């Protein structure tokens, strides 16, 4: 009873052991090895376990792993402190030492594993192999044309020169027929013949221009696509690789022309019936009909804008290429429409700003060089017309080459967004050394393009 009053620790040692004294006084050797107890308020009773090492309270939690120190103090456990530094006790946790090397997170959490550093997507050619932005598409088209100037600008200038020559020859014949209108009393037949000839020339020139533009867009897909995987293309190589796809490309043009002609016939027929049946109220039907037809034309044209690229690179037929373009632009119509419209506006503004002063200067030079006393003749304007057409064809060719590059890269971008095409492109780039003279890939659905001689 006297042992408990004097605060003898309850460690199972009898009161008279080991020195035979029963007064509960600790031996000097034992008290000298025990650590100092924590601070206590004056007058507070001694704890029951005085003489033992101080044990701090530890919050419940998952068991510590092998070799992991327990928490000290009120806070959670931390890694051991530096040499000679006692662990944290009392109200605050013991923090890990600051120094080189990974340290634990706040509140005793384990250090986060070092994550992989950011790696930029590969860019073997003119664009990075990931979904593209507007600026990257425009810059990639310009870089591709600059990388292959003869294959791109050379082909565009050649085709536009053919169109300009045909236009000048046809307009020369029409101007000679217009000389009959200078007579004092032209007959109605001569007037009708002159305007009919002008309409025929305009129609033929439009068809020739459309065919040349379609062929240009199809051929220029080849050097643009090869520039994506850092392959150069010469003028002859571009025509050699694209010649097997010219007929399917013309078939696509014929298909779109037939669809447009059917739509035009429907609009004209409905308008004529409205005029006959509604008289003065026909405008209430004709105006919405025309606006709806224009909106439908813009929507369908945007949906099939990448069909020539799919036809040239995937080896598909005209109708299959239309379906491919329709599927690729699904969910991206507004973005595709905005890129195509912005590109057309940029090209038109630049071509107009550069070509208009040159055309005016050429007109002045040719006009002053001609004899002022000469009688006015329609054929006298042929030199001016020829010079104007040459300048227009030159800058139109540059603009069309750039637009074809934008359309080709838009096709690549849509496939990367929908089909993970960047992985295929990287594989094609790695295989590019084995087939440097052809369009990368084969005729399969996941390939980049077609192989000459493969199925269409």
C-alpha positions in Angstrom: 0.0 0.0 0.0 2.9 2.3 0.8 4.5 1.5 -2.6 1.5 2.8 -4.5 1.3 6.0 -2.5 5.0 6.8 -3.2 4.5 6.4 -6.9 6.4 3.2 -7.5 6.0 2.2 -11.1 3.9 -0.8 -11.7 6.5 -2.8 -13.6 6.2 -6.0 -11.7 9.4 -5.5 -9.6 8.9 -6.2 -5.9 9.4 -3.3 -3.5 12.4 -4.9 -1.9 14.2 -5.8 -5.1 17.0 -5.5 -6.2 18.9 -3.9 -3.3 16.7 -5.1 -0.5 15.2 -1.7 0.3 11.4 -1.4 0.4 11.1 2.3 0.3 10.3 2.5 -3.4 13.4 4.7 -4.3 14.8 4.0 -7.8 18.4 2.8 -8.0 20.8 5.4 -9.3 21.8 3.3 -12.3 18.2 3.0 -13.5 17.2 6.7 -13.1 20.3 7.9 -14.9 19.4 6.0 -18.1 15.8 7.0 -18.3 15.1 10.0 -20.5 13.8 13.2 -19.0 10.0 13.3 -18.7 8.1 16.0 -20.4 7.2 19.2 -18.6 4.4 19.1 -16.1 2.4 21.9 -14.4 3.5 22.7 -10.9 1.5 20.7 -8.3 0.3 18.1 -10.8 0.6 14.5 -9.6 3.3 12.4 -11.1 2.1 10.1 -13.8 1.7 6.5 -13.1 4.4 5.5 -15.6 7.1 8.0 -14.4 10.4 6.5 -15.2 9.5 5.1 -18.6 10.4 6.8 -21.9 7.8 9.3 -22.9 5.3 7.9 -25.4 3.4 10.4 -27.5 -0.1 9.9 -28.6 -0.5 8.5 -32.1 -3.6 8.9 -34.2 -5.2 5.7 -35.5 -4.3 5.0 -39.0 -2.9 2.3 -41.3 -0.1 0.2 -39.8 3.3 1.4 -40.5 5.4 -0.5 -43.0 8.6 -2.3 -42.1 11.3 0.2 -41.1 8.9 3.2 -41.2 9.1 5.3 -38.0 6.0 6.0 -35.9 4.4 9.4 -35.6 5.6 11.6 -32.8 3.5 14.2 -31.0 0.0 15.1 -31.9 0.7 15.2 -35.6 1.3 12.2 -37.9 4.5 10.4 -38.3 7.3 11.8 -40.4 10.6 10.4 -41.6 13.4 10.5 -39.0 15.1 13.8 -38.4 18.7 14.6 -39.1 21.6 13.5 -36.8 21.4 14.9 -33.3 17.9 16.3 -33.9 15.2 15.0 -31.5 11.9 13.9 -33.0 9.0 16.3 -32.7 7.0 16.1 -29.5 4.1 17.9 -28.0 1.5 19.7 -30.0 3.4 20.1 -33.3 4.6 17.4 -35.6 8.3 16.8 -36.3 8.9 18.0 -39.9 11.4 16.3 -42.2 14.8 18.0 -42.7 15.0 20.4 -45.6 17.7 19.7 -47.9 18.5 18.0 -51.2 16.6 15.0 -52.2 12.9 14.2 -52.4 11.0 15.0 -49.2 7.6 13.9 -47.9 4.5 15.8 -48.8 2.5 18.0 -46.3 1.1 16.3 -43.2 3.3 13.3 -43.5 2.1 12.1 -46.9 4.4 10.1 -49.0 6.3 12.0 -51.7 4.6 12.0 -55.0 6.1 9.9 -57.7 7.8 12.0 -60.4 5.5 12.0 -63.5 6.7 11.9 -67.0 7.8 15.2 -68.4 5.9 16.8 -71.3 7.1 15.8 -74.7 6.1 17.8 -77.8 4.4 15.8 -80.5 6.6 14.7 -83.4 6.9 17.0 -86.4 8.6 15.2 -89.2 7.3 17.5 -91.9 5.4 20.7 -92.2 2.9 20.1 -89.4 3.0 18.5 -85.9 1.4 15.1 -85.7 -1.6 16.0 -83.6 -5.0 17.8 -84.2 -4.2 21.1 -85.8 -5.3 24.7 -85.2 -6.1 27.3 -87.8 -2.7 28.9 -87.8 -0.9 25.6 -88.1 -3.0 24.6 -91.1 -2.3 27.9 -92.9 1.4 27.8 -92.0 1.6 24.2 -93.0 0.1 24.8 -96.4 2.5 27.7 -97.1 5.5 25.6 -95.9 4.4 22.7 -98.1 4.2 24.9 -101.2 7.5 26.5 -100.4 9.1 23.1 -99.9 7.9 21.9 -103.3 7.6 25.2 -105.4 7.9 23.6 -108.8 5.4 20.8 -108.1 2.8 23.2 -106.5 3.2 26.6 -108.0 4.5 25.2 -111.3 1.5 23.0 -111.8 -0.9 25.7 -110.8 0.6 28.2 -113.2 0.6 25.7 -116.1 -3.1 24.9 -115.7 -4.1 28.5 -115.2 -2.1 29.5 -118.3 -4.1 27.0 -120.3 -7.4 28.4 -119.0 -6.2 32.0 -119.8 -5.2 31.0 -123.3 -8.6 29.4 -124.0 -10.4 32.4 -122.6 -8.5 34.8 -124.7 -9.0 32.8 -127.9 -12.8 32.5 -127.3 -13.3 36.1 -126.4 -11.4 37.2 -129.5 -13.9 35.4 -131.6 -16.8 36.9 -129.7 -15.4 40.4 -130.0 -15.1 40.0 -133.7 -18.8 39.0 -133.8 -19.7 42.0 -131.8 -18.5 44.2 -134.6 -21.8 43.6 -136.4 -23.5 45.6 -133.6 -21.6 48.7 -134.7 -23.6 48.8 -137.9 -26.3 51.4 -138.2 -29.2 49.0 -138.4 -28.2 45.6 -136.9 -30.6 42.8 -137.6 -32.2 40.9 -134.8 -30.6 37.7 -135.9 -27.1 39.3 -135.7 -27.8 40.5 -132.2 -29.1 37.2 -131.0 -26.1 35.4 -132.6 -23.7 37.8 -130.8 -25.2 37.2 -127.4 -25.6 33.5 -128.0 -21.9 33.3 -128.9 -21.0 35.3 -125.8 -23.0 32.9 -123.7 -21.4 29.9 -125.3 -17.9 31.3 -124.7 -18.8 32.1 -121.1 -20.1 28.5 -120.6 -17.1 26.9 -122.2 -14.7 29.1 -120.2 -16.5 28.2 -117.0 -16.3 24.5 -117.7 -12.6 24.7 -118.6 -11.8 26.7 -115.5 -13.8 24.2 -113.3 -12.0 21.2 -114.7 -8.6 22.8 -114.4 -9.3 23.8 -110.8 -10.5 20.3 -110.0 -7.4 18.7 -111.6 -5.2 21.2 -109.8 -6.7 20.5 -106.5 -6.3 16.7 -107.0 -2.7 16.8 -108.2 -1.5 19.2 -105.5 -2.8 16.8 -102.8 0.2 14.6 -103.7 3.1 17.0 -102.8 1.2 18.4 -99.8 0.7 14.9 -98.4 4.3 13.9 -99.0 5.5 17.1 -97.3 3.6 16.0 -94.1 6.1 13.2 -93.6 9.1 15.3 -94.9 9.3 14.0 -98.4 10.0 16.3 -101.4 8.2 16.0 -104.7 9.3 17.1 -108.1 7.0 18.4 -110.9 7.3 15.2 -112.9 6.9 13.0 -109.9 3.7 14.7 -108.8 2.1 14.1 -112.3 3.4 10.6 -112.4 1.9 9.7 -109.0 -1.4 11.4 -109.7 -2.1 10.3 -113.3 -3.7 7.1 -112.3 -6.4 9.1 -110.3 -7.2 11.8 -112.9 -10.2 9.8 -114.4 -11.8 9.1 -111.0 -11.2 12.8 -110.2 -13.0 13.8 -113.4 -15.8 11.4 -112.5 -16.2 13.1 -109.1 -16.4 16.4 -110.9 -19.1 15.1 -113.3 -21.0 13.7 -110.4 -21.0 17.0 -108.6 -21.9 18.9 -111.8 -24.9 16.6 -112.4 -26.1 17.1 -108.8 -25.8 20.8 -109.2 -27.6 20.8 -112.5 -30.5 18.8 -111.1 -30.8 21.2 -108.2 -30.8 24.2 -110.6 -33.5 22.6 -112.8 -35.7 22.0 -109.7 -35.3 25.6 -108.5 -36.0 27.1 -112.0 -39.0 24.7 -112.5 -40.6 25.5 -109.1 -40.1 29.2 -109.7 -41.7 29.1 -113.1 -44.7 27.2 -111.7 -44.9 29.8 -108.9 -45.0 32.7 -111.4 -47.7 31.0 -113.4 -49.9 30.0 -110.4 -49.4 32.9 -107.9 -48.8 35.9 -110.2 -47.8 38.8 -108.1 -47.5 36.7 -104.9 -44.9 34.4 -106.5 -42.1 36.3 -104.8 -43.3 35.0 -101.4 -42.3 31.5 -102.6 -39.4 32.3 -104.9 -37.2 34.3 -102.5 -37.2 31.7 -99.7 -36.7 29.0 -102.3 -33.6 30.7 -103.7 -32.2 31.5 -100.3 -32.8 27.9 -99.2 -31.1 26.6 -102.3 -28.0 28.8 -101.7 -27.8 27.6 -98.1 -28.1 24.0 -99.2 -25.4 24.5 -101.8 -23.0 25.9 -99.2 -23.8 23.1 -96.7 -23.3 20.3 -99.3 -20.1 21.9 -100.7 -18.6 22.0 -97.2 -19.6 18.4 -96.5 -17.7 17.2 -99.7 -14.8 19.6 -99.6 -12.2 17.0 -98.7 -13.6 14.4 -101.2 -10.8 15.1 -103.8 -8.1 14.5 -101.1 -9.7 11.2 -100.0 -10.0 10.2 -103.7 -6.4 10.9 -104.4 -4.9 9.5 -101.2 -7.1 6.6 -100.3 -7.7 5.2 -103.8 -11.5 5.4 -103.5 -14.0 5.9 -106.3 -16.1 9.1 -106.8 -19.1 8.1 -104.7 -17.0 6.5 -102.0 -14.9 9.6 -101.7 -18.1 11.7 -101.3 -19.2 9.4 -98.4 -15.7 9.6 -96.8 -15.8 13.3 -96.9 -19.3 13.3 -95.5 -18.3 11.2 -92.6 -15.0 13.1 -91.8 -16.8 16.5 -91.7 -19.5 15.1 -89.3 -19.4 17.2 -86.2 -16.8 19.6 -87.7 -19.0 21.4 -90.3 -18.7 24.9 -88.8 -15.0 24.6 -88.3 -14.4 23.3 -91.8 -16.7 26.0 -93.3 -14.9 28.7 -91.3 -11.4 27.6 -92.4 -12.4 27.3 -96.1 -14.2 30.6 -96.0 -11.3 32.4 -94.3 -8.8 31.0 -96.7 -10.9 32.1 -99.7 -11.2 35.6 -98.3 -7.4 35.8 -97.6 -6.5 34.6 -101.1 -9.0 36.9 -102.8 -7.8 40.0 -100.9 -4.2 39.3 -101.5 -4.7 38.5 -105.2 -6.8 41.6 -105.7 -4.4 44.0 -103.9 -1.4 42.7 -106.0 -3.0 42.1 -109.4 -5.2 45.3 -109.6 -2.3 47.8 -109.8 -0.4 45.6 -112.2 -3.4 45.3 -114.5 -4.0 49.0 -114.4 -0.4 49.7 -115.2 -0.4 47.3 -118.2 -3.6 48.8 -119.5 -2.1 52.2 -119.4 1.1 51.1 -121.1 -0.8 49.2 -123.9 -3.2 52.1 -124.3 -0.5 54.8 -124.8 1.4 52.6 -127.2 -1.5 52.3 -129.5 -2.2 54.9 -132.1 -4.6 57.6 -130.9 -5.8 58.3 -134.4 -6.6 54.7 -135.2 -10.3 53.8 -135.5 -11.7 52.0 -132.5 -11.8 48.3 -133.1 -12.8 45.5 -130.8 -9.7 43.5 -131.7 -7.5 46.3 -130.5 -8.3 45.3 -126.9 -6.8 41.9 -127.3 -3.3 42.8 -126.1 -4.8 44.4 -123.0 -7.0 41.3 -122.5 -4.1 39.0 -122.9 -1.9 40.9 -120.4 -4.8 41.1 -118.0 -5.5 37.4 -118.2 -1.8 36.6 -117.8 -1.5 38.6 -114.6 -4.8 37.2 -113.3 -3.8 33.6 -114.1 -0.5 34.0 -112.3 -1.9 35.2 -109.0 -4.9 33.0 -109.2 -2.5 30.0 -109.6 -0.7 31.0 -106.5 -3.9 31.4 -104.5 -5.3 28.1 -105.8 -2.1 26.3 -104.8 -2.4 27.6 -101.3 -6.1 26.7 -101.1 -5.4 23.2 -102.3 -2.7 22.9 -99.5 -5.2 24.1 -96.9 -7.8 21.6 -98.1 -5.3 18.7 -98.1 -4.1 19.5 -94.5 -7.7 19.9 -93.4 -8.3 16.3 -94.6 -5.3 15.2 -92.6 -6.5 17.1 -89.5 -10.0 15.6 -89.7 -8.6 12.1 -89.9 -6.3 12.7 -86.9 -9.2 14.0 -84.9 -11.5 11.1 -85.8 -9.3 8.1 -86.5 -6.0 8.7 -84.7 -4.3 9.3 -88.0 -1.2 10.7 -86.3 -0.1 7.2 -85.4 -0.4 6.1 -89.0 1.5 9.1 -90.2 4.4 8.4 -87.8 4.6 4.8 -89.0 4.6 6.1 -92.6 7.3 8.5 -91.8 9.4 5.7 -90.3 8.8 3.6 -93.4 9.4 6.5 -95.7 13.0 5.6 -96.4 11.9 2.3 -98.0 9.4 3.9 -100.4 10.7 7.4 -101.1 9.3 7.5 -104.6 5.6 6.9 -104.0 2.7 8.0 -102.0 3.0 6.5 -98.5 0.7 3.7 -97.6 -1.5 1.3 -99.5 -5.2 1.2 -100.6 -6.5 0.0 -97.2 -8.9 2.1 -95.2 -6.3 3.0 -92.5 -3.4 3.8 -94.8 -2.3 7.3 -95.8 -2.8 6.9 -99.6 -2.7 4.5 -102.4 0.0 2.7 -104.3 0.2 3.2 -108.1 -1.5 0.3 -109.7 -3.6 -0.6 -106.7 -7.4 -0.9 -106.8 -9.3 2.3 -107.2 
